[in-house]
């Protein structure tokens, strides 16, 4: 979007310089500034991640970049999220999340270890579990990348796609507004070009071409925004739900959704909240326990809206479960026995 704004500003500068014969230095300065911002936005995250160093000690996981340093206790980590790289095999981001109190004391406490090889093997090392040769192979399903002697007790997919919530409806509204605005801008831009042509501006002249290019880029940017927002509101949640798999073993709860995975040790679960839904389905919120904290990681189990309906961020929630009693019995059996 910044690159499109820079190109449109440059086109208008060319048209103004050719037709009105006035200085355009300030306009070109704005265009250059937007171009620099677009380049920084595109290359900045990669530059920032290149110099990150990660260290694993007997007690801490340490993230360091220059003089910046963050750390998290290994025993305080509630669960891990793995974001596999969609193009580079065996590489991904490992996000370590600690459950913190909800309400007024709620805060986000997480560390992301970027672009590491075999992030599931690194997570096994953090947990103090023996690594297996199959770790690092994202093509294998989660059920084939378990710990030694770990057994699968239950596995399923969401029985229904998630309902429309306020976030999805808002994104759909943005998509509709963007599409309507793009079509209106297209009609208005064509009319403006016709007026300029009737006023004597030659079609093959540089000012006319610059104005036509500016109109085309502006309309395309708005329409693309509408299409992307529509995809995130309508199709992406359905695709994410279809790509979701729940796996409960004798040690862990695992959730896989496309290139994302959530790994949660069962000894972190202190309670399971059952939220009945339509058509006999249930949403199971896993309440996590950690050092000085009992909480659901971000929101949801305590009446707040779960973030991730459109963005697809994985949370320790089993959605659309049919046999909720079986899952609750499995997850609470060891805790009750203890």
Helices and strands as residue ranges (DSSP letters): H 2-19, H 25-50, E 53-56, E 60-65, E 68-73, G 74-76, E 79-84, E 91-97, G 103-105, E 110-117, H 119-127, G 142-144, E 152-156, H 166-198, H 206-230, I 231-235, H 236-242, E 244-249, E 252-257, E 260-265, G 266-268, E 269-276, G 278-280, E 282-290, E 293-295, E 317-321, H 324-337
